[in-house]
Amino acid sequence: MKVKLGDVCEKASSNIKQSDIPSNKGVYPIYGASGLLGKVNFFHQEKPYIAVIKDGAGIGRAILCPEKSSVIGTLQYLLPRDNVLPQYLYYVICHMHLEKYFTGATIPHIYFKDYKNEPFNLVSRDEQQRIINVLGLVENIIDARKKEIVELDNLVKSRFVEMFSNERQHYRLNEVCKIITDGTHQPPEFVSCGIPFIFVSNIVNNEISYNTEKYITQETYNSLIVRTPIEMGDIILSTVGSYGHSAVVKNNKKFLFQRHIAYLKPKHEIVDSDFLHSALLSSNVQQQIDRQVKGIAQKTLNLSAIKQLVVPIPKILEQRKFARLKNHIDKSKLSTENSRKMIQNVIKYRGK
């Protein structure tokens, strides 16, 4: 039976600020866009529910939350009615791509009134439970593949430390990059198909995912590309919310991005792109980033701070030697990731 999202759940709002959490200790979990923030001595929801990120980075992403828990004000409560199981509703919402309903440039947000009419197939509760059981098994396999990818990433990081932890030459990013800026500050006019327009959520496992619901025309692209002349070997870096994640542009596919993503164009005669990418992900630079972020509810890494980040810069031949090693490991990572994606296709159930 085809129904609308608003037919199976009710919305509710939270007025909790993230800054209120540290002083409040208890046993009841409270969640934000990044997941569990802590435990407090109260709860807003008696039963399990879905929370949707409605403001800032990660907008539109769903979180399945347990009974006797709460969320902060940047998330929207979606409370399941009796005709739908919470976990089934969670799977449904995950594949609605609610981020396509965003409005606003500085802090994007979405409203329940805009996505409540999203249709989906509502089956019987017994069939919902069967689907939940199947997808649960699939998710376990996906989680195992994700762990393999994390282990490969850790291998790259450990080799980086072994090779360059004692490097004497260090430079600021603005000394090894021709351009350090961010994406467009004004939301462009979107179209149903065209050139992908990506967000922080498109930096997945420190690679670029072009899966998006937002597209721009060639004309808009030509206008905006002047600010960020993207080409192979450039690097993008998330700066708001889920900050500090980076990716190297690996092909000539056209795309553009919002202002919550920084854009770095390396001086290739000084620094190798893959080496610089690993330097940005190293514990030393990540600690620098953590010290420089501003804000509480919406943590932000400013461009001025990015320009002052200090990275080791060994001889270019040493950098390229490391890059070859990294690329070899990346091939194993790609094989594992492709396997994960094949399995994840099973989870894309839409009641067809």
N, C-alpha and C positions, 0 to 999 in steps of 0.2 A: 504494500500500500504506500503510495507516494504521499508524503507529508512535508510540512515546512518545519524548519528548526524551531521556530517560535511555538509550534504546536506541542512540542515535547519537553520544553524547559521554560523556566522563568528566570529573569535576570535579577540580580541584586548587586548592590555596590558596597565597597569598603571605604572607610575614612581613615584607615590606619596608615601612619607614615612610617617609613623604614627607620627613621631616626628615633622612633619611640621604642624600638625593639630591644636594643642593648640593655636598657634599664629594667626590662620586664622579663623575669625568669620564671619558667614553669615547665609543664609537661606536654602542652598542646602545640603541635607544629604550626608554623606560619610561613607562607610562601611568597616569593617575589618572582620576577621574570627569570632569574638565574636558578630558581629552585628553592629548596629549603633555606630559610634565612635564620631560623632559630626556633626556640620553644618558649612559649609564654604561658601566663596563668589564666588564660581565657580562650574561648573559641567562638566563632561566629556561626559555624554551620554544624548541625548535629549529624547530618548524613553525608556520604560521599558526593562529590560534585566535580564539575569541570570549571577550571579558571582559564580565561582567555586574556592574554596580554593586550591591553587596549591603548597603551601609551608607550612611545619610545621604541628602543631597539627590540627586535623580536616580535614586533606587533603582529597579532593574529595567531600566534602559537598557542596551543592548548596544553594544559597541565591537568592530569587526573589527580585530584586531591582526596585524602582519606576523610573519614568521619571525624568530628570534633577537631576541626582545624580552621584556619583563616588565611586570607591573603591581604596584601597591602593594596593601597588605593589605585595603583597603576594596572591592576588586574580586575576583570569583570567576573563576578560569580554567574555561572549558568547552572541552575538547580533542576535536575531531572524530575520529570513527572513520573507517575506510577507506570506508565506504558512503555518506559524505556529504561534499560539497565545503564548505570553510569559508565561502565567501561565500553559498552557498545556505542554510546553517545560520544565518548571520547574518540574512538576510532573514526566515527563519522565526521566529527569536527576537524580532526587532523587532516582529512583529505578534502576539505572544503576550501582550503587556501584563503582564509578570511583576510589575509593581508591585502588582498586586492581591493578591499573597501576603505583603505586608509585615506585620510585627508590631512592637510597641514604639512608644513615644510620643516620648521624648527623642531617641533616635537610632533611627529605623526601620531594620529589616533584613529580608532575605529569606534563605531557606535552600534549597539545591538539593533537599533531600529533599521539600520542599513543591511544587516546580514540575517535578520530573523526570518526572512522569506526564502532562504536557501533551501531547495528541495532535496530530499533523500528518500531512500526506500526503508520504511519501517516494517520489520518482520515481527513474528510472534516472539514472546519472551524466550520460549524454548529455542527457537532458531537464533535469537540474539546470543544466548549462552553458548550454543554450538560454535558460532562464529568467534566468540571471545576465546573459547578453548583452542581453536585452530590457530588464531592469530597470536595467542600467547606462546604456543610452541614455536611459531615462526619468529617471534620477537626474541626468544632465547637464542636461536641460531644467529640472528642478526647481532645480538649483543656479543656473542663469541667472536664474530668477524670484526666487530668494532674494537674488541680487546686486542686482536692481532694487529690492527692498524696502529693502536696506541703503542704497542710494543715496538713496532717498526719505527715510529716517530721517536720513541725514547732511545732507540739505537742510534739514530742520526744525532740526537742531542748529546749522547755520551761521547760519540766520536768527535763532535765539535769541541767539547771540553778537553778531551785528550790532546787534540791537535793545537788548540789555540788559547788555552787557559793562561799560558805564560807569555802570550804575545805582548811585546812592549809598545808597538805602534797602535795608538788609539786616535780616532777622529770622531767629531760630531757628525750627525747625519747630514746637516746642511753643508758639510765640507765634501761629502762623497755623493751628493745628489744634485742634479741640475735643477730639479723642481720638487718642492714639497708643498702641496696644497690640498684642498678637499673637493668633494663633488659639488654639484649645483645646489644653491641655497633656496631656489624657488622650484616648487614641484612643476615639472613640465606637463604639457598636455599629452595625456596617454591615449593610445589607440589599441585596438583589439589584437593586432599583430604587427611585427616590425622588428626593431632593434631592441634587445633586452635592456631593461633598466633595473639594476640590482640594488639590494639593501644589505645591511650588516648580516642578516640571516643567510645571505648567499655565499658567505665565506664559511665553507664547511670543511672541517678537518684541514684547515689552512690551505684550502684550494678554492678556486672560483667555481660556483655552481651557477649555471645560466638558467636554471629552472625558475621562472618568475611569472607572475600574472600581469606585470606591467611592461608595456612596450612604448617606444617612441618612433616617430617618423624619421626618415633620412634627413629631412629639412631641419628638424629639431636637433638631431645628432650633429649635423654640420655646424649649428650654432653653438652647441655646448662643448664640442670637442676642442675648441680653441683653448678653453680653460684647462682641460686635462687631455693632452694629446697622447692617448694611450697607444702603446705598441708592445710587441713581445719584449720580455725582460723587465718591464716596469713592475712595481709592487703596489698593492693596495693594503691598507691597514685599518681595521675597525677602531673607532675612537669613542663611541658612545654606548653605554649599556654593557654589552658583551665586548669590551675593549681589548686591544692587544693581539687580536688574531690577524694574521697576514697571509697573503697569497701572491705568487708570481704569475704574471700574465704569460701563458704558455703558447698561445696561438694568436692568429690575426682576426679572430672573431670580434665583430663590433659589439660594444656594450658601453653603457654609461652608468653612473651611480649617484646616490644622494650624498648630502654633506656629512653624514655620519661615517663616511669612509674617506680616509686620507689617501693621497696619491703621491708616490715616490718614483722619480725617474733617476736611476743610478747613473753615475759617471762610469761607464763600462771600462774605461782605461785604468780606473782605480779600483773598482770593486765588481766582483762577479755577482749577478743577481741571486743565484741559488745560495751563494755564501752569505750574502746580506740577509736573505730570508731566514736562514738558520740563525744568524746573529740576532735578529729581532725576536726569535722564539727562545733564545737562550735564557737561562735563569737570571743571568746578570742584567740583561736588558729588560726582561719582564719585571724585575724588581725596581729598576729605574722607572718604568711605566707606572707601576703601582704607587710609587711615591709622588708621581706628578699628576695623577688624575684628580679632578676637582668635582665637588658636588656630593650629595648623599643619595637622594632618591634616584638621580640620573647621573651616574659617574661619567665624566667626560675627560678625554685626553686632548688638550688643545694643540693646535699646530705649532705654537711657539715652543711647547714642551717637546714635541716630536723632533723639532730641528736641533734640540740640544742633547738628544740621546747620544750616548757615547758607545761606539762599537770598536772591537779590535779589527785592524786592517793589516794582515800580513802581506807578503809579496803575492802578486797576482797569480803566479804559478802555483803557490800553495793553496790559494783559494780555489783554483780550477781543479786541483787534485782532489780537494774535498768535494767539490761540486760533482765530479765524476762518481765518487763513492755514493753521494746522496742520490744521484740519478739512478744508480744501480738498485739501491734500496727502494726508491720510489717505484720501480718496475714491479717489485714484489708487492708493494703496497697497492698498486693499481690492480694487480691480479686479485688481491683479496677484496678490494673495494668493488670490483666488477661482480665478484661472487656475491657480495652482500647486496648489491643492487638487484641482481637476478632474484635473490630470495625475497627481497623487499617488495618486488612486484606482486607477490602473492598477497601482501597485506593491503594492497590497493583495492579493497572490496567496496563497491559502490551499489551493491544490491542489484547488479545487472543479471 
